[in-house]
Each structure stands twice: as C-alpha cells, then as structure tokens.
Amino acid sequence: MTDQIRKKLQEEINQLEHELIHELPKEIKKAAALGDLSENAEYHMAKQRQEFVKARVRQLGKRLADLSLINMNNIPKDKVGLGSTVKVFDNTKNEEVEYKLVTSEESDVAAGKISTTSPIGRALLNKKVGEEATVVTPNGKREMEIISLITIHDEAEPEEAQA
C-alpha cells in the first residue's frame, strides 16, 4: 500500500524537478528578454510558478520521508489502524457503513476510503469490535459501533500463505 503511494509521490517529484531544472529557466530567460521586468507579467508568472514548484517538491519530499517511517509492527493487530477495513453501525443514520482507513493521498470518500486523519478515521483509530466511537462533525456528534474489523495484518496473512 505505502509502496504505491511512495512511487506516485516520487513520480510527481521527478516531474516537478524536470520542470524546475529544464522548463522554468527557459521561460524565465525568454520572459526576461522581453525587457522591463517591473511590468513583465510573463516573467512574474514564471517566477511565481518556480517558487510554487520548489515548495511543492519540498512538501512531497517531507511526505515521502514521513511515509518511510511507517512501521508495520506499530500498526495494531486487534484494533482499528491504517489499512483496516471496518464495518460500523452508525446510530445517527441507523445504517451499517464500511470504511477502509488509508493515508490522506489514497482517501476517496465515495469509495469508502477515509483518511486516518479525517474526523471519522481519528474516532475509529485504536477501537476494537464492540466498542463505540464518537465522531464530532460540524453537524454534531455521531455515534458508531464497530461491528467487524479486518486489519492490514489480517489481509496480509492470506497473501503470505500463498507465497
């Protein structure tokens, strides 16, 4: 799971670095050749883009470093954690809902993939089957009871058995 995210982030970093090293200097040079820099919109836009790209590369580099710190041994085997698939009964909506807890890069609410940093994700973390979680949302509190749990370790075991 995190290998795919790392690859995606590294691809974006590579693409941005190419833009930073090859394309933006050409744009800046071409815009500077147009004359007066104080009123040169092309020059200012290229410089702004350059600063944005530099900041984004730094941000992606930090996120990549953070992801490399994820230790599978620190993810609980019997509680909700990163990679867990959780079925809950939402008392507020009076329905069963299934969520998969993922990193922020993978989150897709429509597909039931929620980030561990989202309000629901944070409320569910470290809970066991049978426990209740209170989610504080802008619309008020929601009570959820955990019905079933498949951790990232449970999903990995069948793959290891096949190998």
Long-range contacts (C-beta under 8 A, 24 or more apart in sequence): 1-83, 1-102, 1-103, 1-106, 1-152, 2-67, 2-70, 2-103, 5-67, 5-103, 5-105, 5-106, 6-64, 6-67, 6-68, 8-105, 9-60, 9-63, 9-64, 9-67, 9-105, 10-64, 12-60, 13-57, 13-60, 13-61, 13-64, 16-53, 16-56, 16-57, 16-60, 17-57, 19-53, 20-50, 20-53, 20-54, 20-57, 24-49, 24-50, 24-53, 63-105, 67-103, 72-152, 72-153, 75-151, 75-152, 75-153, 76-126, 76-151, 77-151, 77-153, 78-128, 78-151, 79-125, 79-126, 79-127, 79-128, 79-149, 79-151, 80-124, 80-125, 80-126, 80-127, 80-128, 80-146, 80-149, 80-151, 81-116, 81-125, 81-126, 81-151, 81-152, 82-116, 82-152, 83-151, 83-152, 83-155, 84-124, 84-149, 84-150, 84-151, 84-152, 85-149, 85-150, 85-155, 86-124, 86-146, 86-148, 86-149, 86-150, 87-146, 87-147, 87-148, 87-149, 88-124, 88-133, 88-144, 88-145, 88-146, 88-147, 89-144, 89-145, 89-147, 90-142, 90-143, 90-144, 91-142, 91-143, 91-144, 91-145, 92-141, 92-142, 92-143, 93-142, 96-147, 97-144, 99-124, 101-125, 120-144
